[in-house]
Amino acid sequence: MAPRVIVLGAGITGLSSADCVQRACPQAHVQLVSEDFSPKTTGDGSAGFWEPYLMTDSAAQMVKRVSAVTFKHLTSLAYSPLAGVVKTQMLSGYHLCAGVPKEVPSYADTFENYRDLSKKEMERFPDAEWGTFSTTVSVDVTPYMAWLMRSFKAQGGIVRRQKVTTIEEIASECDILINCSATSSRYLFNDDGVFPVRGQVWKVRAPWLKHFYVWDNHGKGHTYILPGVDYVTVGGTAQVGDWNRQPDSQDAARIWENAVEFLPALRQATPLKSWAGLRPSRESPRLECQPMKVLGRTIKVIHNYGHGGSGVTMHWGCALEVARMVLEALGTEENEAKQIVSRL
Ligand SMILES: Cc1cc2nc3c(=O)[nH]c(=O)nc-3n(C[C@H](O)[C@H](O)[C@H](O)COP(=O)(O)OP(=O)(O)OC[C@H]3O[C@@H](n4cnc5c(N)ncnc54)[C@H](O)[C@@H]3O)c2cc1C
């Protein structure tokens, strides 16, 4: 019988995992089960900007590894004929700081052209004490997820809409369960370590902005202006433990005031919408395989959740690791599994 795999959760984490698993194991019967799908997932409202954000030091090495894999994947899409379909682009810009110690992030070498700003460049940002310039990659997540979904279905992947209230509801249908349920892992898998960090942003049209700006003004939090292909994301908030997915008018006003004060070039932008979502945060993202006894039967559960403010940045590297774990769980030798995954 074909191995039965269920991927729970169709955010960018679950969808990319499902696609990679189905392509790595064409003999498997892979079902993507989720309450919501794009365009109603967290990634759809995100900026789709590649940079690890709001992650703890304890996760640094793992985050760097999977993020670098994702950078390579998105960059190759940005240079391919698919760039206009998945809406991926290379994007350069500025990190500016005041009141925070100068440090080089552990992932700096993944950026292209990471360097300190020159004296002349700093003159444009009189409130900043120091700054860096770098080139990264961004993706408009909704068209990208539509492309991933077409790929998954084309390989024979099955999609099912269902809100799962207990694991027992789906465990009897699978041999391997891939958990990409983000903050719902709190109640589905009793993980008190996962919590929301609410983020609110504006989506605006301002096609004259060609660079990104991240302004870390100590005491006022982060202001970020991140151009995608079709819109600019302006943020933001980071409200720990706040479950409210509705945009708040006071947050919206404050985000806009801070952003325009920092970058007056934004003032004539056309507002498209205000949006809020929950970063599924955790001390360290969970990416591991665990046997679990459910209804008297042992199944393998592969956890892939808790990526906080970096889910887009990490998704592809994590999805490839999930595909490797599935191959190994199905008896493929470690080296062969690595080879199969390297071809995806
Ligand atoms: C304002 C904001 C801006 C951001 N910007 C960036 C950025 O620029 N770059 C970056 O890397 N990251 C960014 N992030 C973070 C990123 O969006 C998230 O880390 C990522 O989208 C999480 O994806 P996910 O698939 O793990 O979770 P989700 O998108 O939340 O998906 C979870 C899925 O599980 C399903 N599900 C949950 N519970 C159940 C259940 N009981 N039954 C069935 N299905 C269930 C849901 O329906 C959903 O499909 C941002 C986040 C916010 C809020």
Ligand as a Chemical Component Dictionary entry (heavy atoms), coordinates in Angstrom:
data_LIG
# 
_chem_comp.id                   LIG 
_chem_comp.type                 NON-POLYMER 
_chem_comp.pdbx_formal_charge   0 
_chem_comp.three_letter_code    LIG 
# 
loop_
_chem_comp_atom.comp_id 
_chem_comp_atom.atom_id 
_chem_comp_atom.alt_atom_id 
_chem_comp_atom.type_symbol 
_chem_comp_atom.charge 
_chem_comp_atom.model_Cartn_x 
_chem_comp_atom.model_Cartn_y 
_chem_comp_atom.model_Cartn_z 
_chem_comp_atom.pdbx_ordinal 
LIG C1  C1  C 0 2.947  41.453 9.942  1  
LIG C2  C2  C 0 3.814  40.269 9.606  2  
LIG C3  C3  C 0 4.842  40.424 8.685  3  
LIG C4  C4  C 0 5.681  39.348 8.400  4  
LIG N1  N1  N 0 6.680  39.519 7.489  5  
LIG C5  C5  C 0 7.549  38.501 7.266  6  
LIG C6  C6  C 0 8.610  38.657 6.344  7  
LIG O1  O1  O 0 8.759  39.684 5.691  8  
LIG N2  N2  N 0 9.478  37.616 6.183  9  
LIG C7  C7  C 0 9.347  36.446 6.872  10 
LIG O2  O2  O 0 10.176 35.547 6.723  11 
LIG N3  N3  N 0 8.304  36.250 7.722  12 
LIG C8  C8  C 0 7.417  37.245 7.938  13 
LIG N4  N4  N 0 6.383  37.078 8.808  14 
LIG C9  C9  C 0 6.244  35.774 9.488  15 
LIG C10 C10 C 0 5.584  34.743 8.569  16 
LIG O3  O3  O 0 4.475  35.317 7.927  17 
LIG C11 C11 C 0 5.167  33.524 9.378  18 
LIG O4  O4  O 0 6.268  33.016 10.109 19 
LIG C12 C12 C 0 4.668  32.421 8.463  20 
LIG O5  O5  O 0 3.721  32.919 7.561  21 
LIG C13 C13 C 0 4.094  31.281 9.291  22 
LIG O6  O6  O 0 3.641  30.325 8.371  23 
LIG P1  P1  P 0 2.982  28.988 8.886  24 
LIG O7  O7  O 0 2.609  28.219 7.656  25 
LIG O8  O8  O 0 3.876  28.323 9.864  26 
LIG O9  O9  O 0 1.691  29.449 9.699  27 
LIG P2  P2  P 0 0.272  29.974 9.190  28 
LIG O10 O10 O 0 0.385  30.788 7.961  29 
LIG O11 O11 O 0 -0.378 30.590 10.383 30 
LIG O12 O12 O 0 -0.480 28.667 8.760  31 
LIG C14 C14 C 0 -1.014 27.755 9.690  32 
LIG C15 C15 C 0 -1.949 26.854 8.916  33 
LIG O13 O13 O 0 -2.459 25.862 9.800  34 
LIG C16 C16 C 0 -3.866 25.789 9.656  35 
LIG N5  N5  N 0 -4.424 25.351 10.922 36 
LIG C17 C17 C 0 -4.157 25.854 12.155 37 
LIG N6  N6  N 0 -4.894 25.209 13.060 38 
LIG C18 C18 C 0 -5.611 24.272 12.408 39 
LIG C19 C19 C 0 -6.564 23.292 12.804 40 
LIG N7  N7  N 0 -6.890 23.127 14.085 41 
LIG N8  N8  N 0 -7.125 22.509 11.856 42 
LIG C20 C20 C 0 -6.787 22.649 10.543 43 
LIG N9  N9  N 0 -5.909 23.567 10.123 44 
LIG C21 C21 C 0 -5.328 24.357 11.039 45 
LIG C22 C22 C 0 -4.291 27.198 9.293  46 
LIG O14 O14 O 0 -5.575 27.203 8.682  47 
LIG C23 C23 C 0 -3.163 27.585 8.340  48 
LIG O15 O15 O 0 -3.431 27.123 7.037  49 
LIG C24 C24 C 0 5.484  38.107 9.055  50 
LIG C25 C25 C 0 4.418  37.938 9.946  51 
LIG C26 C26 C 0 3.582  39.008 10.217 52 
LIG C27 C27 C 0 2.421  38.801 11.165 53 
# 
loop_
_chem_comp_bond.comp_id 
_chem_comp_bond.atom_id_1 
_chem_comp_bond.atom_id_2 
_chem_comp_bond.value_order 
_chem_comp_bond.pdbx_ordinal 
LIG C1  C2  SING 1  
LIG C2  C3  SING 2  
LIG C2  C26 DOUB 3  
LIG C3  C4  DOUB 4  
LIG C4  N1  SING 5  
LIG C4  C24 SING 6  
LIG N1  C5  DOUB 7  
LIG C5  C6  SING 8  
LIG C5  C8  SING 9  
LIG C6  O1  DOUB 10 
LIG C6  N2  SING 11 
LIG N2  C7  SING 12 
LIG C7  O2  DOUB 13 
LIG C7  N3  SING 14 
LIG N3  C8  DOUB 15 
LIG C8  N4  SING 16 
LIG N4  C9  SING 17 
LIG N4  C24 SING 18 
LIG C9  C10 SING 19 
LIG C10 O3  SING 20 
LIG C10 C11 SING 21 
LIG C11 O4  SING 22 
LIG C11 C12 SING 23 
LIG C12 O5  SING 24 
LIG C12 C13 SING 25 
LIG C13 O6  SING 26 
LIG O6  P1  SING 27 
LIG P1  O7  DOUB 28 
LIG P1  O8  SING 29 
LIG P1  O9  SING 30 
LIG O9  P2  SING 31 
LIG P2  O10 DOUB 32 
LIG P2  O11 SING 33 
LIG P2  O12 SING 34 
LIG O12 C14 SING 35 
LIG C14 C15 SING 36 
LIG C15 O13 SING 37 
LIG C15 C23 SING 38 
LIG O13 C16 SING 39 
LIG C16 N5  SING 40 
LIG C16 C22 SING 41 
LIG N5  C17 SING 42 
LIG N5  C21 SING 43 
LIG C17 N6  DOUB 44 
LIG N6  C18 SING 45 
LIG C18 C19 SING 46 
LIG C18 C21 DOUB 47 
LIG C19 N7  SING 48 
LIG C19 N8  DOUB 49 
LIG N8  C20 SING 50 
LIG C20 N9  DOUB 51 
LIG N9  C21 SING 52 
LIG C22 O14 SING 53 
LIG C22 C23 SING 54 
LIG C23 O15 SING 55 
LIG C24 C25 DOUB 56 
LIG C25 C26 SING 57 
LIG C26 C27 SING 58 
# 
